[in-house]
Amino acid sequence: MYVSYRKGFLQLLIFIMVALILVPAGGGKAVAADVRPISLSGGYAHGLSAWSDGTVTGWGYNKYGQVGDGTAIDQYVPRKIAGLTDIVQVAAGSSSSFALNSAGEVWGWGQNYSLYINNDPLLPYQKRSGPTKLEGLQNVASIITNGYTGLAIKKDGTVTMWYPSFDQTDNVLMTVRYLPLTGISGIRSAVIAGNDALFLTDSGGVKQLSIYNSVYGRVRWASDPVSVNSLAASGIKQIAASGDNAFLLRTDGQVLRWNRTLKTPSTVAGLGSAYSLQTGYNKLFLVRGNGTLWQWDYNAGALAKPYQIKDAQSITNVWGSTGSFGFAQRKDGTLLGWGAGFYSGLALGSGTVTNDASITAVPVQAPLTFTVNGQTVDFYASSGVINGKIYVPSTSVFKGLGVKVNMTLSNPDPAQLFINGKKSGQDITLKYLSNTTLFPLQELCTLLGIRLDWNPATGEVQLES
């Protein structure tokens, strides 16, 4: 018997038997080729995207249900989130997710918002509730969150802060509390930097307000004194923040940095000609006027310099995260992700793990939709897209194809592949993602004479047996 774990993958041979089983029905819909992303956001290790048709996809680390698929199963390929329509913006915190619709309403899911659903027949321990509406927020124009606290910028330019509050006698019972911020108006956008909120005004100025009471160790209350400070009078077009640091993009393309230690914003050398900026954990991402994408690991020491992200040209938009990764969009609409660290591949929605040896932009996969003999098939476990090939779990499309797939280890070494009880002589490499063994769909369809059509642009996978 030969079992090898290399780069997180399980390599062995499989045993396949064909059975006569009916097709399961389900929901799901492919992304149309002309639908483009309009808003992205990343948490610690998950990502969200709002699309021009009003739908939302989620992917990545999913312990708290932050992906939004109703499970706690990590997803390497984006999944469409049910129950959300007309969405115009998404915002991800560390392990939580939020979405804003065109009517100015806000939904939240993930940590503190998605409850465990017990005794589910298919997922007794991994079922989570989906998005829940934040009833205290209306007429919202944009949202921002650090994972715990959120800021909702209203259409009239005022700002309301929200945060979860738990009953002292019941740590499961959660209530969302809302606090309209006084002394703040005419606001275009906002960020949270440590214990402070920074606000970009319609006139291009930046204001700062503490949203945390360090004396009592709690978030701001309505009774706390209000002290709004001006960090810039005008000339600022965009702001971003990570941890305690905030970055201000001037209209002339220069970048300023601010934190409590610096007191006042100061120009960052070597970051000129910036068109747009966002942040990751201790990282600044920026697009320059020539469409190139750059990253500065600003806490990596005094000698750390900005460097260009490979395979990222003609960039028009950039989005950040609270993790070590970011997203960008090419002029042609292609969605890219890049990052480093243990969770980077999972967080990018690229379909597989990534190689940290070189930080390179890779395409974010379209959500996969499976149709078997004309009927849509859904399944909870993650699929994968590895080296241009689709990998699926045993609980996916095989039942609808009349195929029973299981893995056996046998002697003598190595294990053998059987189809209809006959040795095929074929070596089949399996992959192991999200605590699940994945089977190579194209290879198995070829062996079994099953027709497979896959449109990578839309994610549509059609199978006919």
C-alpha positions as CSV (number, residue, x, y, z in Angstrom):
1,M,0.0,0.0,0.0
2,Y,1.3,3.4,-1.0
3,V,-0.1,6.6,0.5
4,S,1.7,9.9,0.0
5,Y,0.8,13.3,1.4
6,R,2.5,15.9,-0.7
7,K,1.6,19.6,-0.6
8,G,-1.6,18.8,1.2
9,F,-2.8,16.3,-1.4
10,L,-3.5,12.6,-1.0
11,Q,-2.2,10.4,-3.8
12,L,-3.4,6.8,-4.2
13,L,-5.7,4.8,-6.4
14,I,-9.4,4.4,-6.2
15,F,-12.0,1.7,-6.6
16,I,-15.1,2.5,-8.7
17,M,-18.3,0.5,-9.1
18,V,-21.3,1.5,-11.2
19,A,-24.7,1.5,-9.6
20,L,-28.2,2.4,-11.0
21,I,-29.2,5.4,-8.9
22,L,-31.6,8.3,-9.7
23,V,-30.6,11.9,-10.2
24,P,-30.9,14.2,-7.1
25,A,-32.4,17.6,-7.8
26,G,-31.1,20.9,-6.4
27,G,-30.8,24.7,-6.9
28,G,-28.0,26.9,-8.2
29,K,-27.3,29.1,-11.1
30,A,-24.2,29.9,-13.2
31,V,-22.6,33.4,-13.4
32,A,-23.4,34.9,-16.8
33,A,-20.3,35.8,-18.9
34,D,-21.2,39.5,-18.9
35,V,-21.7,39.7,-15.1
36,R,-18.8,41.5,-13.4
37,P,-17.7,42.0,-9.8
38,I,-18.6,45.4,-8.4
39,S,-17.4,45.0,-4.8
40,L,-15.0,42.6,-3.0
41,S,-13.8,42.3,0.5
42,G,-11.7,39.8,2.5
43,G,-11.6,38.7,6.1
44,Y,-8.8,36.9,7.9
45,A,-9.1,33.9,5.5
46,H,-12.3,34.3,3.5
47,G,-13.5,36.4,0.6
48,L,-16.8,37.9,-0.7
49,S,-17.8,39.4,-4.0
50,A,-20.9,41.3,-5.0
51,W,-21.7,41.1,-8.7
52,S,-23.4,43.4,-11.2
53,D,-26.5,41.1,-11.2
54,G,-27.0,41.7,-7.5
55,T,-25.8,38.3,-6.4
56,V,-23.0,37.5,-3.9
57,T,-20.4,34.8,-3.8
58,G,-18.3,33.7,-0.8
59,W,-15.4,31.4,-0.3
60,G,-12.5,30.4,2.0
61,Y,-12.2,29.6,5.7
62,N,-15.7,28.9,7.1
63,K,-15.6,27.9,10.7
64,Y,-18.2,30.5,11.7
65,G,-20.3,30.4,8.6
66,Q,-18.7,33.5,7.2
67,V,-18.7,32.2,3.6
68,G,-22.5,32.3,3.8
69,D,-23.3,28.9,2.2
70,G,-25.1,27.7,5.3
71,T,-22.3,25.4,6.5
72,A,-19.0,25.5,8.4
73,I,-17.1,23.7,5.6
74,D,-14.1,25.5,4.1
75,Q,-14.7,26.3,0.4
76,Y,-11.8,26.5,-2.1
77,V,-14.2,27.5,-4.9
78,P,-16.7,30.4,-4.6
79,R,-20.3,29.5,-3.7
80,K,-23.4,31.6,-4.4
81,I,-25.1,32.9,-1.3
82,A,-28.8,32.2,-1.1
83,G,-31.2,34.8,0.1
84,L,-29.3,37.9,-1.1
85,T,-30.5,40.0,-4.0
86,D,-29.8,43.5,-5.4
87,I,-26.5,43.7,-3.4
88,V,-24.3,46.6,-4.2
89,Q,-21.5,46.2,-1.6
90,V,-19.9,43.6,0.6
91,A,-17.7,44.1,3.6
92,A,-15.8,41.3,5.4
93,G,-14.3,41.4,8.9
94,S,-12.0,38.8,10.5
95,S,-14.6,36.1,10.6
96,S,-17.8,37.9,9.8
97,S,-19.5,39.2,6.6
98,F,-21.9,41.9,5.6
99,A,-23.8,43.0,2.5
100,L,-25.6,46.2,1.5
101,N,-28.4,46.2,-1.0
102,S,-29.6,49.0,-3.3
103,A,-32.5,49.9,-0.9
104,G,-30.0,50.7,1.8
105,E,-30.5,47.6,3.9
106,V,-27.7,45.5,5.5
107,W,-27.3,41.8,6.2
108,G,-24.7,40.1,8.4
109,W,-23.5,36.5,8.8
110,G,-20.5,34.6,10.2
111,Q,-19.1,35.0,13.7
112,N,-21.7,36.4,16.1
113,Y,-24.4,36.3,13.4
114,S,-24.7,32.7,12.1
115,L,-26.0,30.3,14.6
116,Y,-25.3,26.6,14.8
117,I,-28.2,24.5,13.5
118,N,-28.3,21.3,15.5
119,N,-29.5,17.9,14.3
120,D,-29.4,18.6,10.6
121,P,-29.8,15.2,8.9
122,L,-26.9,15.8,6.4
123,L,-24.7,18.1,8.5
124,P,-25.4,17.4,12.1
125,Y,-22.3,19.3,13.3
126,Q,-21.5,21.7,10.4
127,K,-24.8,23.4,9.6
128,R,-25.0,27.2,10.1
129,S,-27.7,29.8,9.6
130,G,-27.4,32.2,6.7
131,P,-27.5,36.0,6.4
132,T,-29.7,37.9,8.9
133,K,-31.0,41.4,8.4
134,L,-29.7,44.2,10.6
135,E,-33.0,45.8,11.4
136,G,-31.5,49.0,12.9
137,L,-29.9,50.1,9.6
138,Q,-31.8,51.8,6.8
139,N,-31.0,54.2,4.0
140,V,-27.3,53.1,4.1
141,A,-25.0,54.2,1.3
142,S,-21.9,52.2,2.3
143,I,-20.5,50.0,5.1
144,I,-17.2,49.2,6.7
145,T,-16.3,46.7,9.4
146,N,-13.2,45.5,11.4
147,G,-15.0,42.3,12.2
148,Y,-16.6,43.4,15.4
149,T,-17.5,47.0,15.0
150,G,-19.2,48.3,11.9
151,L,-19.9,51.8,10.4
152,A,-22.8,52.5,8.2
153,I,-22.6,55.7,6.2
154,K,-26.1,56.9,5.5
155,K,-27.3,58.4,2.3
156,D,-27.6,61.8,4.1
157,G,-23.9,61.7,5.0
158,T,-24.4,60.8,8.7
159,V,-22.9,57.7,10.3
160,T,-24.2,55.0,12.5
161,M,-22.0,52.5,14.4
162,W,-23.1,49.0,15.1
163,Y,-21.7,46.1,17.2
164,P,-22.9,42.8,18.7
165,S,-23.7,42.7,22.4
166,F,-24.2,39.6,24.4
167,D,-26.4,38.9,27.5
168,Q,-24.2,38.6,30.6
169,T,-26.1,35.5,31.6
170,D,-26.2,33.9,28.1
171,N,-23.2,34.1,25.9
172,V,-25.2,32.8,22.9
173,L,-28.0,35.4,23.0
174,M,-26.8,38.3,20.9
175,T,-28.3,41.7,20.2
176,V,-27.0,44.1,17.6
177,R,-26.7,47.6,19.1
178,Y,-26.7,50.8,17.1
179,L,-25.2,54.2,17.9
180,P,-25.7,57.3,15.6
181,L,-22.4,59.2,15.8
182,T,-22.8,62.9,16.7
183,G,-20.5,65.6,15.4
184,I,-20.1,63.7,12.1
185,S,-21.8,64.7,8.8
186,G,-21.1,65.1,5.1
187,I,-19.3,61.8,5.1
188,R,-18.3,60.0,1.9
189,S,-16.4,56.9,3.3
190,A,-14.9,55.7,6.5
191,V,-12.3,53.2,7.9
192,I,-11.6,51.8,11.4
193,A,-8.0,52.1,12.5
194,G,-7.5,50.5,15.9
195,N,-9.7,52.3,18.4
196,D,-10.4,55.2,16.0
197,A,-12.7,55.8,13.1
198,L,-11.5,58.0,10.2
199,F,-14.1,59.7,8.0
200,L,-13.5,61.1,4.5
201,T,-15.8,64.1,3.9
202,D,-17.4,65.2,0.7
203,S,-14.9,68.1,0.6
204,G,-11.9,65.8,0.7
205,G,-11.1,66.3,4.4
206,V,-10.5,63.6,6.9
207,K,-11.9,63.6,10.5
208,Q,-11.0,61.3,13.4
209,L,-13.2,60.1,16.3
210,S,-12.4,57.5,19.0
211,I,-15.0,54.7,19.0
212,Y,-13.5,52.9,22.0
213,N,-13.6,54.1,25.6
214,S,-10.2,52.9,27.0
215,V,-11.1,54.0,30.5
216,Y,-14.0,51.5,30.8
217,G,-12.7,49.0,28.2
218,R,-15.7,49.1,25.9
219,V,-17.0,50.6,22.7
220,R,-18.3,54.1,22.6
221,W,-21.6,54.9,24.2
222,A,-23.9,57.8,23.4
223,S,-23.1,59.3,26.8
224,D,-19.3,59.5,26.1
225,P,-17.8,62.9,25.3
226,V,-17.5,63.6,21.5
227,S,-14.1,64.9,20.3
228,V,-13.8,65.1,16.5
229,N,-10.3,65.9,15.2
230,S,-9.3,67.1,11.7
231,L,-6.4,65.1,10.1
232,A,-6.7,66.8,6.7
233,A,-8.7,69.8,5.6
234,S,-8.9,68.9,1.9
235,G,-7.1,67.1,-1.0
236,I,-7.8,63.5,0.0
237,K,-9.6,61.2,-2.4
238,Q,-9.5,57.8,-0.6
239,I,-8.7,56.3,2.8
240,A,-7.8,52.8,4.0
241,A,-6.7,51.2,7.2
242,S,-5.3,48.0,8.8
243,G,-4.8,47.5,12.5
244,D,-3.8,50.8,14.0
245,N,-2.6,52.4,10.8
246,A,-4.5,54.5,8.3
247,F,-3.4,55.6,4.8
248,L,-4.7,58.7,3.0
249,L,-4.4,59.0,-0.8
250,R,-4.1,62.6,-1.9
251,T,-5.5,63.8,-5.2
252,D,-1.9,64.3,-6.5
253,G,-1.2,60.5,-6.0
254,Q,0.9,60.8,-2.9
255,V,0.2,58.6,0.1
256,L,0.1,59.7,3.8
257,R,0.3,57.4,6.8
258,W,-1.4,58.0,10.2
259,N,-1.5,56.3,13.5
260,R,-1.7,57.4,17.2
261,T,2.1,57.4,17.4
262,L,2.6,59.6,14.3
263,K,-0.1,62.1,15.6
264,T,-0.4,63.8,12.2
265,P,-0.4,62.2,8.7
266,S,3.0,62.0,7.1
267,T,4.0,61.4,3.5
268,V,5.3,57.9,2.6
269,A,8.4,58.0,0.4
270,G,8.3,55.9,-2.7
271,L,4.5,55.6,-3.0
272,G,3.8,58.3,-5.6
273,S,1.6,58.1,-8.7
274,A,-1.0,56.1,-6.8
275,Y,-4.4,55.8,-8.3
276,S,-6.2,53.7,-5.7
277,L,-5.2,51.9,-2.4
278,Q,-6.4,49.3,0.0
279,T,-4.9,47.3,2.9
280,G,-4.2,43.8,4.2
281,Y,-2.8,42.8,7.6
282,N,0.3,45.1,7.9
283,K,0.2,45.5,4.1
284,L,-0.7,48.4,1.8
285,F,-1.9,47.6,-1.7
286,L,-2.0,50.2,-4.4
287,V,-2.7,50.7,-8.1
288,R,-0.5,53.1,-9.9
289,G,-1.6,55.3,-12.8
290,N,0.0,52.9,-15.3
291,G,-2.3,50.0,-14.1
292,T,0.4,48.1,-12.2
293,L,-0.3,46.6,-8.8
294,W,2.1,47.1,-5.8
295,Q,2.4,46.0,-2.2
296,W,4.2,47.5,0.7
297,D,4.7,45.3,3.9
298,Y,5.0,48.4,6.0
299,N,5.8,46.6,9.3
300,A,8.6,44.5,7.8
301,G,11.3,46.9,8.9
302,A,12.8,50.2,7.9
303,L,14.3,48.7,4.7
304,A,11.0,47.3,3.4
305,K,10.2,48.7,0.0
306,P,7.1,48.5,-2.2
307,Y,7.3,45.7,-4.8
308,Q,5.2,44.9,-7.8
309,I,2.8,42.0,-7.8
310,K,3.5,39.6,-10.6
311,D,0.9,38.8,-13.4
312,A,-1.1,41.9,-12.4
313,Q,-1.3,44.5,-15.2
314,S,-4.0,46.7,-16.6
315,I,-5.5,46.9,-13.1
316,T,-8.5,49.2,-12.6
317,N,-9.7,48.2,-9.1
318,V,-8.2,46.9,-5.9
319,W,-9.8,45.5,-2.8
320,G,-8.3,44.6,0.6
321,S,-8.8,42.2,3.5
322,T,-8.0,41.8,7.2
323,G,-5.7,38.9,6.2
324,S,-2.5,38.6,4.1
325,F,-4.2,38.8,0.7
326,G,-6.0,41.1,-1.7
327,F,-8.0,41.2,-4.8
328,A,-7.8,43.2,-8.0
329,Q,-9.7,43.6,-11.3
330,R,-8.2,43.9,-14.8
331,K,-9.6,46.3,-17.4
332,D,-11.2,43.3,-19.1
333,G,-13.1,42.4,-16.0
334,T,-10.8,39.5,-14.9
335,L,-10.8,39.0,-11.1
336,L,-7.5,38.3,-9.5
337,G,-6.3,37.4,-6.0
338,W,-2.8,37.2,-4.4
339,G,-1.4,36.6,-1.0
340,A,0.9,34.6,1.3
341,G,0.6,32.4,4.3
342,F,-1.1,29.2,5.3
343,Y,-4.6,30.3,4.3
344,S,-3.8,32.3,1.2
345,G,-4.9,29.7,-1.3
346,L,-8.1,29.1,0.6
347,A,-8.8,32.8,0.9
348,L,-8.3,33.6,-2.8
349,G,-11.0,31.4,-4.2
350,S,-8.5,30.1,-6.7
351,G,-9.6,26.4,-6.3
352,T,-6.5,25.1,-4.6
353,V,-3.6,25.9,-2.3
354,T,-1.0,28.4,-3.5
355,N,2.8,28.4,-3.6
356,D,4.2,31.0,-1.1
357,A,7.6,31.0,-2.9
358,S,6.4,33.8,-5.2
359,I,3.5,36.2,-4.6
360,T,1.7,36.0,-7.9
361,A,-1.8,37.1,-8.9
362,V,-4.0,34.2,-9.9
363,P,-7.6,34.2,-11.2
364,V,-10.5,33.8,-8.8
365,Q,-12.6,30.9,-9.9
366,A,-16.2,31.3,-11.0
367,P,-18.6,29.4,-8.8
368,L,-19.2,25.9,-10.2
369,T,-22.7,24.8,-11.1
370,F,-23.3,21.1,-12.0
371,T,-26.0,19.8,-14.2
372,V,-26.4,16.0,-14.5
373,N,-28.6,14.7,-17.3
374,G,-30.5,18.0,-17.4
375,Q,-31.0,18.4,-13.6
376,T,-29.0,20.7,-11.3
377,V,-27.1,19.0,-8.5
378,D,-25.9,20.7,-5.3
379,F,-23.6,19.5,-2.6
380,Y,-22.1,20.9,0.6
381,A,-18.5,19.9,0.4
382,S,-15.9,22.0,-1.4
383,S,-14.8,21.3,-5.0
384,G,-11.5,22.2,-6.4
385,V,-9.9,23.5,-9.6
386,I,-6.3,22.3,-9.8
387,N,-4.1,22.7,-12.8
388,G,-7.1,23.4,-14.9
389,K,-9.0,20.3,-13.8
390,I,-12.1,19.9,-11.7
391,Y,-12.0,17.8,-8.5
392,V,-15.2,16.9,-6.7
393,P,-16.1,14.9,-3.5
394,S,-17.8,11.5,-3.6
395,T,-21.0,13.2,-2.4
396,S,-21.3,15.3,-5.5
397,V,-22.4,14.4,-9.1
398,F,-21.7,10.7,-9.1
399,K,-25.0,9.5,-7.7
400,G,-26.8,11.3,-10.5
401,L,-24.6,9.7,-13.0
402,G,-25.3,6.2,-11.7
403,V,-21.8,5.9,-10.4
404,K,-20.7,4.8,-7.0
405,V,-17.3,6.1,-6.0
406,N,-15.4,4.9,-3.0
407,M,-11.7,4.7,-1.9
408,T,-10.1,1.4,-0.9
409,L,-6.6,0.4,0.1
410,S,-5.5,-3.1,-1.0
411,N,-2.6,-5.5,-1.1
412,P,-0.4,-6.0,-2.9
413,D,0.9,-2.5,-3.4
414,P,-0.1,-0.3,-5.0
415,A,-3.9,-0.2,-4.8
416,Q,-5.7,-0.8,-8.0
417,L,-8.5,1.0,-9.9
418,F,-11.5,-1.1,-10.8
419,I,-14.5,-0.2,-13.0
420,N,-17.4,-2.6,-13.0
421,G,-15.2,-5.0,-11.1
422,K,-12.5,-5.0,-13.8
423,K,-9.0,-3.7,-13.3
424,S,-8.5,-0.6,-15.4
425,G,-4.7,-0.3,-15.2
426,Q,-5.1,3.5,-14.7
427,D,-3.4,5.5,-12.0
428,I,-5.8,8.1,-10.6
429,T,-4.4,10.9,-8.4
430,L,-6.7,12.1,-5.7
431,K,-6.5,15.5,-4.0
432,Y,-7.2,16.3,-0.4
433,L,-8.8,19.7,0.4
434,S,-11.0,21.0,3.2
435,N,-10.7,17.6,5.0
436,T,-12.2,15.8,2.1
437,T,-10.9,13.5,-0.6
438,L,-11.5,14.9,-4.1
439,F,-11.8,12.9,-7.3
440,P,-10.7,14.1,-10.7
441,L,-13.9,14.6,-12.6
442,Q,-12.6,14.8,-16.1
443,E,-10.5,11.7,-15.8
444,L,-13.3,9.6,-14.4
445,C,-15.8,10.9,-17.0
446,T,-13.3,9.9,-19.7
447,L,-12.9,6.4,-18.2
448,L,-16.7,5.9,-17.9
449,G,-17.6,7.4,-21.3
450,I,-19.5,10.3,-19.7
451,R,-19.8,13.6,-21.6
452,L,-18.5,16.6,-19.7
453,D,-18.7,20.2,-20.9
454,W,-17.2,23.0,-18.7
455,N,-17.3,26.7,-19.3
456,P,-14.6,28.2,-17.0
457,A,-15.9,31.7,-17.6
458,T,-19.4,31.0,-16.2
459,G,-18.6,28.0,-14.1
460,E,-21.2,25.8,-15.8
461,V,-20.4,22.1,-15.8
462,Q,-22.8,19.8,-17.8
463,L,-22.6,16.0,-17.6
464,E,-24.5,13.5,-19.6
465,S,-24.3,9.8,-19.0
